[in-house]
Amino acid sequence: MTRLQRTRTPDGRRLEVSHVLSVPAADAWELLVDTVRWPEWSPLVNGVESTDRRIRTGTAGRVRVSGVWVPFRITDCSDYRWSWRISRVPVASHRVDDLQEGRCRIAFELPLHAVGSVPVCLRALERLEELLVAEE
């Protein structure tokens, strides 16, 4: 089930784009926090250089978006949720909810002004599902 809704998050009011998958939450989380794999599922990220392969609070580096390298920093990474800034601007947070019985929900939390990013998030969710199902 894919859903788009307004919600309140630790970062304030956001648009949440989410999808329920039949994979364990731990597997989804591992894919989301592995910087080497970001280009596999993100339609925008074409390259990553990072201080850590697996992100944590404080991880920094740069991502290549549309051929341009821009700096990023992970501002929070805990409890199956991470937030970041690109060029010092807060962007989407990423979250995995454990639904038990081998199911999870992956959610992207977008600032309200980023409604134009919804199609990109939907495509990222499709790619994440394709990768995770193929790895099962």
N, CA, C and O atoms as a GROMACS GRO file, in nm:
protein
  544
    1MET      N    1   0.084  -0.118   0.000
    1MET     CA    2   0.000   0.000   0.000
    1MET      C    3   0.089   0.125   0.000
    1MET      O    4   0.178   0.139   0.084
    2THR      N    5   0.064   0.213  -0.093
    2THR     CA    6   0.137   0.339  -0.102
    2THR      C    7   0.045   0.450  -0.052
    2THR      O    8  -0.076   0.449  -0.078
    3ARG      N    9   0.104   0.545   0.021
    3ARG     CA   10   0.022   0.650   0.082
    3ARG      C   11   0.094   0.784   0.077
    3ARG      O   12   0.216   0.790   0.090
    4LEU      N   13   0.017   0.890   0.058
    4LEU     CA   14   0.066   1.028   0.068
    4LEU      C   15  -0.024   1.099   0.168
    4LEU      O   16  -0.146   1.102   0.152
    5GLN      N   17   0.038   1.156   0.272
    5GLN     CA   18  -0.042   1.224   0.373
    5GLN      C   19   0.038   1.335   0.440
    5GLN      O   20   0.162   1.335   0.435
    6ARG      N   21  -0.032   1.428   0.501
    6ARG     CA   22   0.033   1.528   0.586
    6ARG      C   23   0.042   1.469   0.725
    6ARG      O   24  -0.051   1.403   0.772
    7THR      N   25   0.155   1.493   0.791
    7THR     CA   26   0.175   1.436   0.924
    7THR      C   27   0.266   1.526   1.006
    7THR      O   28   0.330   1.617   0.953
    8ARG      N   29   0.271   1.500   1.135
    8ARG     CA   30   0.362   1.571   1.224
    8ARG      C   31   0.476   1.476   1.257
    8ARG      O   32   0.453   1.361   1.296
    9THR      N   33   0.599   1.524   1.242
    9THR     CA   34   0.718   1.443   1.266
    9THR      C   35   0.806   1.514   1.368
    9THR      O   36   0.774   1.626   1.409
   10PRO      N   37   0.916   1.453   1.411
   10PRO     CA   38   1.009   1.524   1.500
   10PRO      C   39   1.063   1.654   1.437
   10PRO      O   40   1.110   1.742   1.509
   11ASP      N   41   1.056   1.664   1.304
   11ASP     CA   42   1.102   1.786   1.235
   11ASP      C   43   0.989   1.884   1.207
   11ASP      O   44   1.011   1.984   1.138
   12GLY      N   45   0.869   1.857   1.257
   12GLY     CA   46   0.754   1.946   1.234
   12GLY      C   47   0.658   1.886   1.133
   12GLY      O   48   0.663   1.766   1.104
   13ARG      N   49   0.569   1.969   1.079
   13ARG     CA   50   0.470   1.922   0.980
   13ARG      C   51   0.541   1.885   0.851
   13ARG      O   52   0.627   1.958   0.802
   14ARG      N   53   0.505   1.770   0.796
   14ARG     CA   54   0.567   1.720   0.674
   14ARG      C   55   0.464   1.648   0.587
   14ARG      O   56   0.357   1.608   0.633
   15LEU      N   57   0.501   1.632   0.461
   15LEU     CA   58   0.430   1.540   0.372
   15LEU      C   59   0.500   1.406   0.386
   15LEU      O   60   0.623   1.399   0.382
   16GLU      N   61   0.423   1.302   0.404
   16GLU     CA   62   0.482   1.169   0.416
   16GLU      C   63   0.442   1.086   0.295
   16GLU      O   64   0.323   1.068   0.266
   17VAL      N   65   0.542   1.035   0.225
   17VAL     CA   66   0.521   0.945   0.113
   17VAL      C   67   0.571   0.809   0.162
   17VAL      O   68   0.689   0.795   0.196
   18SER      N   69   0.483   0.710   0.164
   18SER     CA   70   0.524   0.582   0.222
   18SER      C   71   0.469   0.464   0.142
   18SER      O   72   0.375   0.477   0.063
   19HIS      N   73   0.532   0.350   0.166
   19HIS     CA   74   0.490   0.227   0.098
   19HIS      C   75   0.516   0.110   0.191
   19HIS      O   76   0.622   0.102   0.254
   20VAL      N   77   0.421   0.017   0.199
   20VAL     CA   78   0.434  -0.103   0.280
   20VAL      C   79   0.494  -0.212   0.193
   20VAL      O   80   0.450  -0.236   0.081
   21LEU      N   81   0.596  -0.279   0.247
   21LEU     CA   82   0.665  -0.386   0.176
   21LEU      C   83   0.662  -0.515   0.257
   21LEU      O   84   0.655  -0.512   0.380
   22SER      N   85   0.669  -0.626   0.188
   22SER     CA   86   0.674  -0.757   0.254
   22SER      C   87   0.819  -0.800   0.271
   22SER      O   88   0.861  -0.904   0.219
   23VAL      N   89   0.895  -0.719   0.343
   23VAL     CA   90   1.034  -0.749   0.376
   23VAL      C   91   1.058  -0.706   0.520
   23VAL      O   92   0.990  -0.616   0.570
   24PRO      N   93   1.154  -0.769   0.588
   24PRO     CA   94   1.184  -0.729   0.725
   24PRO      C   95   1.236  -0.585   0.733
   24PRO      O   96   1.309  -0.539   0.645
   25ALA      N   97   1.199  -0.516   0.838
   25ALA     CA   98   1.241  -0.378   0.859
   25ALA      C   99   1.393  -0.365   0.861
   25ALA      O  100   1.448  -0.268   0.808
   26ALA      N  101   1.461  -0.461   0.920
   26ALA     CA  102   1.608  -0.454   0.928
   26ALA      C  103   1.671  -0.454   0.790
   26ALA      O  104   1.771  -0.385   0.768
   27ASP      N  105   1.614  -0.529   0.697
   27ASP     CA  106   1.668  -0.532   0.560
   27ASP      C  107   1.648  -0.398   0.491
   27ASP      O  108   1.739  -0.348   0.423
   28ALA      N  109   1.530  -0.340   0.507
   28ALA     CA  110   1.503  -0.208   0.447
   28ALA      C  111   1.595  -0.102   0.506
   28ALA      O  112   1.648  -0.018   0.434
   29TRP      N  113   1.614  -0.107   0.637
   29TRP     CA  114   1.700  -0.010   0.703
   29TRP      C  115   1.844  -0.020   0.652
   29TRP      O  116   1.908   0.081   0.624
   30GLU      N  117   1.894  -0.143   0.640
   30GLU     CA  118   2.031  -0.161   0.592
   30GLU      C  119   2.050  -0.100   0.453
   30GLU      O  120   2.155  -0.041   0.426
   31LEU      N  121   1.953  -0.112   0.367
   31LEU     CA  122   1.963  -0.055   0.233
   31LEU      C  123   1.960   0.098   0.239
   31LEU      O  124   2.034   0.164   0.166
   32LEU      N  125   1.876   0.154   0.324
   32LEU     CA  126   1.865   0.301   0.333
   32LEU      C  127   1.990   0.368   0.390
   32LEU      O  128   2.021   0.481   0.353
   33VAL      N  129   2.059   0.301   0.480
   33VAL     CA  130   2.174   0.366   0.546
   33VAL      C  131   2.307   0.337   0.478
   33VAL      O  132   2.410   0.388   0.521
   34ASP      N  133   2.307   0.255   0.374
   34ASP     CA  134   2.431   0.221   0.302
   34ASP      C  135   2.454   0.322   0.190
   34ASP      O  136   2.389   0.315   0.085
   35THR      N  137   2.546   0.415   0.211
   35THR     CA  138   2.568   0.523   0.114
   35THR      C  139   2.612   0.472  -0.023
   35THR      O  140   2.583   0.535  -0.125
   36VAL      N  141   2.682   0.360  -0.027
   36VAL     CA  142   2.726   0.304  -0.155
   36VAL      C  143   2.606   0.266  -0.241
   36VAL      O  144   2.613   0.269  -0.364
   37ARG      N  145   2.496   0.230  -0.177
   37ARG     CA  146   2.377   0.183  -0.249
   37ARG      C  147   2.276   0.293  -0.281
   37ARG      O  148   2.177   0.266  -0.350
   38TRP      N  149   2.296   0.415  -0.232
   38TRP     CA  150   2.200   0.522  -0.260
   38TRP      C  151   2.172   0.540  -0.410
   38TRP      O  152   2.055   0.554  -0.446
   39PRO      N  153   2.273   0.539  -0.497
   39PRO     CA  154   2.242   0.556  -0.640
   39PRO      C  155   2.156   0.444  -0.699
   39PRO      O  156   2.094   0.462  -0.804
   40GLU      N  157   2.152   0.329  -0.634
   40GLU     CA  158   2.070   0.218  -0.684
   40GLU      C  159   1.921   0.247  -0.669
   40GLU      O  160   1.841   0.202  -0.751
   41TRP      N  161   1.883   0.321  -0.564
   41TRP     CA  162   1.741   0.344  -0.542
   41TRP      C  163   1.697   0.489  -0.555
   41TRP      O  164   1.578   0.516  -0.575
   42SER      N  165   1.787   0.583  -0.544
   42SER     CA  166   1.748   0.724  -0.556
   42SER      C  167   1.754   0.769  -0.702
   42SER      O  168   1.859   0.758  -0.765
   43PRO      N  169   1.644   0.819  -0.755
   43PRO     CA  170   1.644   0.868  -0.893
   43PRO      C  171   1.733   0.991  -0.912
   43PRO      O  172   1.770   1.023  -1.026
   44LEU      N  173   1.767   1.060  -0.804
   44LEU     CA  174   1.845   1.184  -0.815
   44LEU      C  175   1.993   1.168  -0.787
   44LEU      O  176   2.074   1.243  -0.840
   45VAL      N  177   2.030   1.072  -0.704
   45VAL     CA  178   2.170   1.058  -0.661
   45VAL      C  179   2.248   0.974  -0.762
   45VAL      O  180   2.216   0.857  -0.786
   46ASN      N  181   2.350   1.036  -0.822
   46ASN     CA  182   2.434   0.968  -0.922
   46ASN      C  183   2.570   0.929  -0.868
   46ASN      O  184   2.646   0.862  -0.938
   47GLY      N  185   2.602   0.969  -0.747
   47GLY     CA  186   2.729   0.935  -0.686
   47GLY      C  187   2.730   0.983  -0.542
   47GLY      O  188   2.658   1.076  -0.505
   48VAL      N  189   2.814   0.919  -0.461
   48VAL     CA  190   2.824   0.954  -0.318
   48VAL      C  191   2.969   0.942  -0.275
   48VAL      O  192   3.037   0.845  -0.308
   49GLU      N  193   3.014   1.040  -0.203
   49GLU     CA  194   3.141   1.033  -0.130
   49GLU      C  195   3.107   1.067   0.014
   49GLU      O  196   3.051   1.173   0.042
   50SER      N  197   3.142   0.977   0.107
   50SER     CA  198   3.097   0.992   0.244
   50SER      C  199   3.206   0.953   0.343
   50SER      O  200   3.293   0.872   0.314
   51THR      N  201   3.198   1.013   0.462
   51THR     CA  202   3.291   0.978   0.568
   51THR      C  203   3.263   0.838   0.622
   51THR      O  204   3.352   0.776   0.680
   52ASP      N  205   3.141   0.789   0.604
   52ASP     CA  206   3.100   0.658   0.654
   52ASP      C  207   3.021   0.586   0.546
   52ASP      O  208   2.937   0.647   0.480
   53ARG      N  209   3.046   0.458   0.529
   53ARG     CA  210   2.962   0.383   0.434
   53ARG      C  211   2.821   0.370   0.490
   53ARG      O  212   2.722   0.392   0.419
   54ARG      N  213   2.812   0.334   0.618
   54ARG     CA  214   2.681   0.326   0.686
   54ARG      C  215   2.664   0.454   0.767
   54ARG      O  216   2.742   0.482   0.858
   55ILE      N  217   2.561   0.530   0.733
   55ILE     CA  218   2.545   0.660   0.797
   55ILE      C  219   2.516   0.649   0.946
   55ILE      O  220   2.466   0.548   0.995
   56ARG      N  221   2.551   0.756   1.014
   56ARG     CA  222   2.521   0.776   1.155
   56ARG      C  223   2.509   0.927   1.174
   56ARG      O  224   2.543   1.002   1.082
   57THR      N  225   2.462   0.971   1.287
   57THR     CA  226   2.455   1.115   1.313
   57THR      C  227   2.595   1.174   1.297
   57THR      O  228   2.690   1.126   1.358
   58GLY      N  229   2.606   1.278   1.215
   58GLY     CA  230   2.734   1.343   1.191
   58GLY      C  231   2.804   1.301   1.063
   58GLY      O  232   2.898   1.368   1.020
   59THR      N  233   2.760   1.192   1.001
   59THR     CA  234   2.819   1.153   0.873
   59THR      C  235   2.807   1.269   0.776
   59THR      O  236   2.703   1.335   0.768
   60ALA      N  237   2.914   1.294   0.703
   60ALA     CA  238   2.916   1.404   0.606
   60ALA      C  239   2.978   1.356   0.476
   60ALA      O  240   3.043   1.252   0.471
   61GLY      N  241   2.958   1.433   0.375
   61GLY     CA  242   3.015   1.400   0.246
   61GLY      C  243   2.953   1.485   0.139
   61GLY      O  244   2.913   1.599   0.162
   62ARG      N  245   2.945   1.426   0.020
   62ARG     CA  246   2.879   1.496  -0.090
   62ARG      C  247   2.811   1.395  -0.180
   62ARG      O  248   2.854   1.281  -0.194
   63VAL      N  249   2.702   1.442  -0.242
   63VAL     CA  250   2.628   1.360  -0.336
   63VAL      C  251   2.627   1.432  -0.470
   63VAL      O  252   2.625   1.554  -0.477
   64ARG      N  253   2.628   1.351  -0.576
   64ARG     CA  254   2.619   1.410  -0.710
   64ARG      C  255   2.474   1.401  -0.755
   64ARG      O  256   2.416   1.293  -0.768
   65VAL      N  257   2.417   1.518  -0.780
   65VAL     CA  258   2.279   1.531  -0.823
   65VAL      C  259   2.279   1.607  -0.954
   65VAL      O  260   2.325   1.722  -0.960
   66SER      N  261   2.229   1.545  -1.058
   66SER     CA  262   2.227   1.607  -1.192
   66SER      C  263   2.366   1.654  -1.234
   66SER      O  264   2.381   1.760  -1.295
   67GLY      N  265   2.467   1.574  -1.202
   67GLY     CA  266   2.604   1.604  -1.244
   67GLY      C  267   2.677   1.704  -1.157
   67GLY      O  268   2.793   1.736  -1.184
   68VAL      N  269   2.612   1.756  -1.052
   68VAL     CA  270   2.672   1.857  -0.964
   68VAL      C  271   2.692   1.796  -0.826
   68VAL      O  272   2.600   1.736  -0.770
   69TRP      N  273   2.812   1.810  -0.772
   69TRP     CA  274   2.840   1.761  -0.636
   69TRP      C  275   2.794   1.865  -0.535
   69TRP      O  276   2.830   1.982  -0.544
   70VAL      N  277   2.714   1.821  -0.437
   70VAL     CA  278   2.666   1.909  -0.330
   70VAL      C  279   2.694   1.843  -0.195
   70VAL      O  280   2.683   1.721  -0.182
   71PRO      N  281   2.730   1.923  -0.095
   71PRO     CA  282   2.763   1.866   0.037
   71PRO      C  283   2.637   1.822   0.113
   71PRO      O  284   2.530   1.880   0.098
   72PHE      N  285   2.655   1.718   0.196
   72PHE     CA  286   2.547   1.675   0.284
   72PHE      C  287   2.602   1.646   0.422
   72PHE      O  288   2.721   1.623   0.439
   73ARG      N  289   2.512   1.648   0.519
   73ARG     CA  290   2.543   1.608   0.657
   73ARG      C  291   2.420   1.541   0.714
   73ARG      O  292   2.308   1.591   0.701
   74ILE      N  293   2.442   1.426   0.780
   74ILE     CA  294   2.334   1.356   0.849
   74ILE      C  295   2.317   1.425   0.984
   74ILE      O  296   2.409   1.426   1.066
   75THR      N  297   2.199   1.482   1.007
   75THR     CA  298   2.174   1.557   1.130
   75THR      C  299   2.120   1.469   1.243
   75THR      O  300   2.134   1.502   1.360
   76ASP      N  301   2.058   1.357   1.207
   76ASP     CA  302   2.008   1.264   1.308
   76ASP      C  303   1.992   1.126   1.245
   76ASP      O  304   1.942   1.113   1.133
   77CYS      N  305   2.034   1.024   1.318
   77CYS     CA  306   2.018   0.886   1.270
   77CYS      C  307   1.996   0.799   1.393
   77CYS      O  308   2.090   0.762   1.463
   78SER      N  309   1.869   0.766   1.417
   78SER     CA  310   1.836   0.682   1.532
   78SER      C  311   1.697   0.622   1.515
   78SER      O  312   1.613   0.678   1.445
   79ASP      N  313   1.675   0.510   1.580
   79ASP     CA  314   1.543   0.447   1.583
   79ASP      C  315   1.481   0.429   1.445
   79ASP      O  316   1.364   0.461   1.424
   80TYR      N  317   1.561   0.378   1.350
   80TYR     CA  318   1.511   0.351   1.214
   80TYR      C  319   1.461   0.479   1.144
   80TYR      O  320   1.366   0.474   1.066
   81ARG      N  321   1.525   0.592   1.173
   81ARG     CA  322   1.490   0.719   1.108
   81ARG      C  323   1.616   0.802   1.094
   81ARG      O  324   1.696   0.811   1.187
   82TRP      N  325   1.634   0.864   0.975
   82TRP     CA  326   1.746   0.956   0.959
   82TRP      C  327   1.704   1.081   0.883
   82TRP      O  328   1.619   1.077   0.794
   83SER      N  329   1.767   1.191   0.922
   83SER     CA  330   1.742   1.321   0.859
   83SER      C  331   1.874   1.377   0.812
   83SER      O  332   1.980   1.346   0.868
   84TRP      N  333   1.866   1.459   0.709
   84TRP     CA  334   1.990   1.518   0.658
   84TRP      C  335   1.967   1.656   0.601
   84TRP      O  336   1.854   1.700   0.582
   85ARG      N  337   2.077   1.723   0.576
   85ARG     CA  338   2.079   1.853   0.510
   85ARG      C  339   2.167   1.840   0.387
   85ARG      O  340   2.274   1.780   0.392
   86ILE      N  341   2.122   1.898   0.279
   86ILE     CA  342   2.203   1.907   0.158
   86ILE      C  343   2.228   2.055   0.136
   86ILE      O  344   2.135   2.135   0.129
   87SER      N  345   2.356   2.091   0.123
   87SER     CA  346   2.394   2.233   0.112
   87SER      C  347   2.331   2.314   0.224
   87SER      O  348   2.283   2.426   0.202
   88ARG      N  349   2.330   2.257   0.345
   88ARG     CA  350   2.279   2.320   0.466
   88ARG      C  351   2.128   2.338   0.470
   88ARG      O  352   2.077   2.402   0.561
   89VAL      N  353   2.057   2.283   0.372
   89VAL     CA  354   1.912   2.295   0.366
   89VAL      C  355   1.849   2.162   0.411
   89VAL      O  356   1.884   2.057   0.358
   90PRO      N  357   1.757   2.166   0.510
   90PRO     CA  358   1.690   2.042   0.551
   90PRO      C  359   1.611   1.984   0.434
   90PRO      O  360   1.537   2.055   0.367
   91VAL      N  361   1.629   1.855   0.411
   91VAL     CA  362   1.556   1.786   0.304
   91VAL      C  363   1.484   1.666   0.364
   91VAL      O  364   1.462   1.662   0.485
   92ALA      N  365   1.447   1.570   0.285
   92ALA     CA  366   1.367   1.457   0.330
   92ALA      C  367   1.432   1.379   0.443
   92ALA      O  368   1.554   1.359   0.446
   93SER      N  369   1.349   1.336   0.536
   93SER     CA  370   1.391   1.238   0.636
   93SER      C  371   1.345   1.103   0.583
   93SER      O  372   1.250   1.094   0.505
   94HIS      N  373   1.412   0.998   0.626
   94HIS     CA  374   1.384   0.863   0.581
   94HIS      C  375   1.354   0.778   0.704
   94HIS      O  376   1.423   0.788   0.806
   95ARG      N  377   1.250   0.695   0.695
   95ARG     CA  378   1.208   0.619   0.812
   95ARG      C  379   1.164   0.479   0.770
   95ARG      O  380   1.111   0.459   0.661
   96VAL      N  381   1.189   0.382   0.858
   96VAL     CA  382   1.139   0.246   0.840
   96VAL      C  383   1.058   0.211   0.964
   96VAL      O  384   1.108   0.219   1.076
   97ASP      N  385   0.933   0.171   0.943
   97ASP     CA  386   0.847   0.125   1.052
   97ASP      C  387   0.837  -0.027   1.046
   97ASP      O  388   0.803  -0.083   0.941
   98ASP      N  389   0.868  -0.094   1.155
   98ASP     CA  390   0.857  -0.239   1.162
   98ASP      C  391   0.711  -0.277   1.186
   98ASP      O  392   0.656  -0.246   1.291
   99LEU      N  393   0.649  -0.343   1.088
   99LEU     CA  394   0.510  -0.383   1.099
   99LEU      C  395   0.495  -0.528   1.145
   99LEU      O  396   0.385  -0.582   1.148
  100GLN      N  397   0.609  -0.591   1.181
  100GLN     CA  398   0.612  -0.730   1.228
  100GLN      C  399   0.580  -0.827   1.114
  100GLN      O  400   0.542  -0.786   1.005
  101GLU      N  401   0.597  -0.954   1.142
  101GLU     CA  402   0.568  -1.062   1.049
  101GLU      C  403   0.633  -1.042   0.912
  101GLU      O  404   0.574  -1.072   0.808
  102GLY      N  405   0.757  -0.989   0.912
  102GLY     CA  406   0.831  -0.973   0.787
  102GLY      C  407   0.782  -0.860   0.698
  102GLY      O  408   0.806  -0.862   0.577
  103ARG      N  409   0.714  -0.762   0.756
  103ARG     CA  410   0.664  -0.648   0.679
  103ARG      C  411   0.715  -0.518   0.740
  103ARG      O  412   0.742  -0.511   0.860
  104CYS      N  413   0.726  -0.416   0.655
  104CYS     CA  414   0.768  -0.285   0.704
  104CYS      C  415   0.707  -0.176   0.615
  104CYS      O  416   0.655  -0.203   0.507
  105ARG      N  417   0.715  -0.054   0.664
  105ARG     CA  418   0.676   0.064   0.587
  105ARG      C  419   0.800   0.151   0.572
  105ARG      O  420   0.865   0.184   0.671
  106ILE      N  421   0.833   0.188   0.448
  106ILE     CA  422   0.939   0.286   0.426
  106ILE      C  423   0.869   0.419   0.399
  106ILE      O  424   0.776   0.426   0.319
  107ALA      N  425   0.915   0.523   0.467
  107ALA     CA  426   0.852   0.655   0.452
  107ALA      C  427   0.958   0.762   0.428
  107ALA      O  428   1.066   0.760   0.487
  108PHE      N  429   0.924   0.853   0.340
  108PHE     CA  430   1.002   0.975   0.319
  108PHE      C  431   0.919   1.089   0.374
  108PHE      O  432   0.802   1.104   0.339
  109GLU      N  433   0.980   1.170   0.461
  109GLU     CA  434   0.912   1.283   0.522
  109GLU      C  435   0.966   1.409   0.456
  109GLU      O  436   1.084   1.442   0.472
  110LEU      N  437   0.880   1.480   0.383
  110LEU     CA  438   0.923   1.596   0.306
  110LEU      C  439   0.875   1.726   0.370
  110LEU      O  440   0.764   1.732   0.422
  111PRO      N  441   0.959   1.831   0.366
  111PRO     CA  442   0.906   1.962   0.405
  111PRO      C  443   0.786   1.996   0.316
  111PRO      O  444   0.783   1.957   0.200
  112LEU      N  445   0.688   2.068   0.370
  112LEU     CA  446   0.566   2.097   0.296
  112LEU      C  447   0.593   2.166   0.162
  112LEU      O  448   0.521   2.143   0.065
  113HIS      N  449   0.696   2.250   0.157
  113HIS     CA  450   0.725   2.322   0.032
  113HIS      C  451   0.785   2.230  -0.076
  113HIS      O  452   0.801   2.272  -0.190
  114ALA      N  453   0.818   2.106  -0.040
  114ALA     CA  454   0.883   2.014  -0.132
  114ALA      C  455   0.784   1.919  -0.200
  114ALA      O  456   0.820   1.808  -0.238
  115VAL      N  457   0.658   1.963  -0.216
  115VAL     CA  458   0.556   1.879  -0.278
  115VAL      C  459   0.600   1.831  -0.417
  115VAL      O  460   0.558   1.724  -0.460
  116GLY      N  461   0.681   1.907  -0.486
  116GLY     CA  462   0.730   1.868  -0.618
  116GLY      C  463   0.820   1.745  -0.614
  116GLY      O  464   0.847   1.685  -0.718
  117SER      N  465   0.867   1.707  -0.497
  117SER     CA  466   0.953   1.589  -0.482
  117SER      C  467   0.874   1.459  -0.467
  117SER      O  468   0.934   1.351  -0.464
  118VAL      N  469   0.743   1.468  -0.457
  118VAL     CA  470   0.662   1.347  -0.437
  118VAL      C  471   0.685   1.244  -0.547
  118VAL      O  472   0.705   1.127  -0.515
  119PRO      N  473   0.683   1.280  -0.677
  119PRO     CA  474   0.707   1.177  -0.779
  119PRO      C  475   0.845   1.111  -0.767
  119PRO      O  476   0.859   0.991  -0.794
  120VAL      N  477   0.945   1.186  -0.727
  120VAL     CA  478   1.079   1.130  -0.708
  120VAL      C  479   1.076   1.029  -0.593
  120VAL      O  480   1.137   0.922  -0.603
  121CYS      N  481   1.007   1.062  -0.486
  121CYS     CA  482   0.997   0.970  -0.372
  121CYS      C  483   0.921   0.843  -0.411
  121CYS      O  484   0.958   0.733  -0.370
  122LEU      N  485   0.815   0.859  -0.488
  122LEU     CA  486   0.740   0.740  -0.532
  122LEU      C  487   0.829   0.648  -0.615
  122LEU      O  488   0.824   0.526  -0.598
  123ARG      N  489   0.910   0.705  -0.703
  123ARG     CA  490   1.001   0.623  -0.784
  123ARG      C  491   1.106   0.558  -0.696
  123ARG      O  492   1.142   0.442  -0.717
  124ALA      N  493   1.158   0.631  -0.596
  124ALA     CA  494   1.256   0.574  -0.504
  124ALA      C  495   1.195   0.456  -0.428
  124ALA      O  496   1.261   0.354  -0.409
  125LEU      N  497   1.070   0.469  -0.384
  125LEU     CA  498   1.004   0.358  -0.314
  125LEU      C  499   0.989   0.236  -0.404
  125LEU      O  500   1.006   0.123  -0.359
  126GLU      N  501   0.957   0.258  -0.532
  126GLU     CA  502   0.949   0.147  -0.627
  126GLU      C  503   1.084   0.077  -0.639
  126GLU      O  504   1.092  -0.046  -0.637
  127ARG      N  505   1.190   0.156  -0.653
  127ARG     CA  506   1.323   0.098  -0.666
  127ARG      C  507   1.365   0.024  -0.541
  127ARG      O  508   1.424  -0.084  -0.549
  128LEU      N  509   1.335   0.081  -0.425
  128LEU     CA  510   1.367   0.013  -0.299
  128LEU      C  511   1.298  -0.122  -0.291
  128LEU      O  512   1.358  -0.222  -0.252
  129GLU      N  513   1.170  -0.125  -0.328
  129GLU     CA  514   1.097  -0.251  -0.325
  129GLU      C  515   1.158  -0.352  -0.422
  129GLU      O  516   1.175  -0.469  -0.387
  130GLU      N  517   1.190  -0.307  -0.543
  130GLU     CA  518   1.251  -0.398  -0.642
  130GLU      C  519   1.381  -0.457  -0.588
  130GLU      O  520   1.404  -0.577  -0.600
  131LEU      N  521   1.466  -0.374  -0.530
  131LEU     CA  522   1.593  -0.422  -0.477
  131LEU      C  523   1.573  -0.519  -0.361
  131LEU      O  524   1.637  -0.625  -0.357
  132LEU      N  525   1.485  -0.483  -0.268
  132LEU     CA  526   1.466  -0.567  -0.150
  132LEU      C  527   1.400  -0.700  -0.183
  132LEU      O  528   1.437  -0.803  -0.126
  133VAL      N  529   1.304  -0.700  -0.274
  133VAL     CA  530   1.240  -0.824  -0.313
  133VAL      C  531   1.338  -0.914  -0.386
  133VAL      O  532   1.339  -1.035  -0.366
  134ALA      N  533   1.422  -0.854  -0.472
  134ALA     CA  534   1.523  -0.933  -0.546
  134ALA      C  535   1.624  -0.997  -0.451
  134ALA      O  536   1.677  -1.104  -0.481
  135GLU      N  537   1.652  -0.933  -0.338
  135GLU     CA  538   1.750  -0.984  -0.243
  135GLU      C  539   1.692  -1.088  -0.149
  135GLU      O  540   1.768  -1.154  -0.078
  136GLU      N  541   1.562  -1.104  -0.146
  136GLU     CA  542   1.496  -1.201  -0.056
  136GLU      C  543   1.533  -1.341  -0.094
  136GLU      O  544   1.488  -1.436  -0.031
   0.00000   0.00000   0.00000
